[in-house]
Amino acid sequence: MSGKDYVEKDYYKVLGVPKDATATEIKKTYRKLAREFHPDANKGDAKAEERFKDISEAYDVLSDEKRRKEYDEARSLFANGGFRAGGGPGTGSYSFDFGDLFSGTQGGGGSGGIGDVFGGLFNRTGTRQAQPRRGADVETEVTLSFEEAVDGATVPLRMTSQSPCRTCNGTGAKAGTTPRVCPTCVGAGTVSRGQGAFALSEPCKDCRGRGMIVDDPCTDCHGSGRASSARTMQVRIPAGVQADQRIRLKGKGAQGERGGQPGDLYVTVHVDPHAVFGRKGDNLTVTVPVTFPEATLGATIEVPTLGGPAVKLKLPPGSANGLTMRARGKGATRKDGTRGDLLVTVEVVVPQSVTGDALNALEQYREATASDDPRAALFRAAKGA
């Protein structure tokens, strides 16, 4: 990228975030925009595809702390035309050696000149070095069943990203032809121009920064050398993944340029609910109905587990509605391979109708416990208040 790109491209505006936005805010905004303008969601929409490229480029710079710092410093220094110094002795203007400024020896210092700031952006001649460029990160989503999220699953993911055009192998030229070196920039892709006290580079207008001119462009990529490619890959989702968790798969994103490393793939996982079981962290949850006699007198009850045999739990006498018991090792799989617990909540079932012997027994029970008023303490507390 040329110096002019860093001066004139407002990546904060592209993402719609303030200049003091945190890394979390930038990432959240990027994910939202990437989903909105992703080529898979806007098939055939050239404007959306171009917007997606701009968003990815902006995020590529602002998500990297070092590159963001360099970008901010470059815009700050060059936005107003660079440094200006004029006059000489007796004119009231200050003059200094710009070579010293860049070498870091102004005033006798050994390092730390402004050249250090631009070392990652420009070389000493003001021309951007053609360094390998890392591929863009790719965002996608997948929906798993409850069981797959707990036990892990291998799922196919279809993704679309930018890669070298297969028809022309990234040259941009039609089959049987080859690009020629741009006579304006002599293959550099950039040309230098004066900007205040500095020489800045900008993309060559004749070759659009590629260094080569395509006289007979490829019909598929129209001379750009890049094309959207779709691929399907098998991705392993680890056991115990949480709903809406974002998983990073290193090196599975878009291919890099000029030998650069590929980007990463970020998968947001959605999980379908289960008819019986719920989840709380690494623990599974289930609500089990019990009868009034079981809750009052105590009992051994059977409890279902996810994908395994039922377990038996001892319900203590006098168990209240909402009591939670624990079946250890029957929950979701953790990162270390161990499993969480199954949290069993008791729900006392009240019969809708009672007849016969059951009705008589309840009547006798009510008479036998008539002196036990469960609300007595409530009224005593209310009067005391």
Order of alpha helices (4+ residues) and beta strands (2+ residues): alpha-alpha-alpha-alpha-alpha-alpha-alpha-beta-alpha-beta-beta-beta-beta-beta-beta-beta-beta-beta-beta-alpha-beta-beta-beta-beta-alpha-alpha
